[in-house]
Amino acid sequence: MKFSKSQKLYEKGLVNLVGAVNSPVRAFASVGGNPLFIKKAKGSKIIDVDGNEYLDLVLSYGPMVIGHRHKKVQKAVHKALKNGYSFGASTENEIKLAKIVCDAFPGMDKVRFVNSGTEAVLSGIRLARAFTGKDKIIKFSGCYHGHQDALLVAAGSGLATLSLPGSLGVPEGAVKNTLIAEYNNLESVKAHFENHDDIAAVIIEPICGNMGVAIPQDNFLKELKDFLTSKGALLIADEVMTGFRSKFGGAQELLGVEADITCLGKVIGGGFPVGAYGARNKIMEKVAPLGGMYQAGTLSGNPIAMAGGISTLTELKRQNPYQKFDEIGAILEVILLETAKKYNVDLVVNRFGSMMNPFFTKNQVTNFKDAQTSDTKKFAVFFWEMIKNGVFLPPSQFEAWFLSSAISEKDIKIFANAVDKSMLAVSQM
Ligand code: PMP
C-alpha cells in the first residue's frame, strides 16, 4: 500500500495549515506517521488520494450513520443548493428538522440550531446557568464536550490523545466554575454538592465515546438524575455523538432517563455543520428572543445543512438500523476478542450499539483512569496494520469507532482479516 500522494499533500499542507490538519484528532500524533488525505467516500468505504480503499469506521467521527453519499441525501442537498445557500432569515426546513428532533427526544419541546457540537454545548451550559441562576458545572473526566474554554479540562478525545490535561490559552477564570467528577461514580458528584451550593448542572456523555467507549453502569444515570433533581440542579445530556446513533431518540431513550437540556450535533446534520440544543418550554423560554439568554449565529439553520439533516434523519428512521447495528457490533466485538485470545493479546472491548472500541489492557474500562491503562504503543501498531489491511480507524486509542448502516457482510470479512493480521503484529511486538 502506497501513501506517497498523502505524504506530498501533508508536506504541502504544513506550510499554511497547522500540522496540515484542521482538527488535531486528524493528525496521527499518537500512532506515529502522517495523516492520510482523503479523496472521496461512498457507502461504507473511504478512499484516500493514493487510491487506497478502506472500510470506514471513522465515519467523520460519527455523522455518516447511513454511510457516505446516500442517494436521498445527495438529492435533497442538490435541490436545496438550487434555491440559495444562506439567507439570514427563516426557512420552512428549519421547522421540519426541529419537529423531527423534538419528536425524537421526549424532554425537548423546543430546539435551537447552531453550527457545531461545541456551540451546542456552550449554549446548553449558558442556558443551564441562565435557568438556575447558578454558575458551577460538573463534568466527568474523560468526557469531551467540544473546545469551549470552560470544559477544556480533564477532557477526552484529542486532549487524551495528546496527553494534555487542559489547553494553553484558557484563563484560570474560565475554568474556576468547572468541577470534575469521575464517570460511573455518583459519590464523586455528591461530594461536590457538599462543598458548593451554586452548582447549575452536571454535563455528561450518557454513553461516553471520547475516552474510547465507556458505558454507564447499572442505574448510574437514573440515580444521577434523581440526585440532581433533589438538589435543584440540571442534567445536561451531551448527545452530540449518541443522538440518533444509539437509538433514534439517542441514549436517553435507551437508558430511560430524561435530561433537562440535550445537546446534539454530528448525525443531525448528516455530514453538514449542524448542532442543536433543546429542552422543555420552561427552560427554552429563557433563550432570546423569548428570554434574556443571548445566543445567535449568522449561518445557524443553514438551508443546505437543514436539507442534509432532514434527509439523513428521514432515511435513518425508515431504515431503523439499530438492531442491525447491535448484531453487527456484536460480531465485530467477538472477532476482536477471539483474535486477541488466539494471539495472546490482552484486550477489552467496550461497545454500545454502533459505537465500540478495543482497549489494550486487562482491566475493565468504566472510567478515564481505566482507559488510561491501555497500552497505546500496541494500539499504534494495531492501527497501522488495520490501515494496511483496508480498515480506516480513528488514529487514537481514546476515540470510538462507528458503524454505518451501509456496512455489508463483505466488509465484516475485510474487518476480520485485518484484525487477524493486526493482532498478530501486536503479539510480535
Ligand atoms: N460533544 C461530544 C460528545 C463530542 O463527541 C464532540 C465532538 N467529537 C463535541 C461535543 C464537539 O462537537 P464539534 O466537534 O462538532 O464541535
Boltz pocket constraint, residues with backbone or C-beta under 6 A from the ligand:
constraints:
  - pocket:
      binder: B
      contacts: [[A, 61], [A, 115], [A, 116], [A, 117], [A, 118], [A, 119], [A, 121], [A, 144], [A, 145], [A, 146], [A, 147], [A, 157], [A, 205], [A, 209], [A, 210], [A, 238], [A, 239], [A, 240], [A, 241], [A, 265], [A, 266]]
      max_distance: 6.0
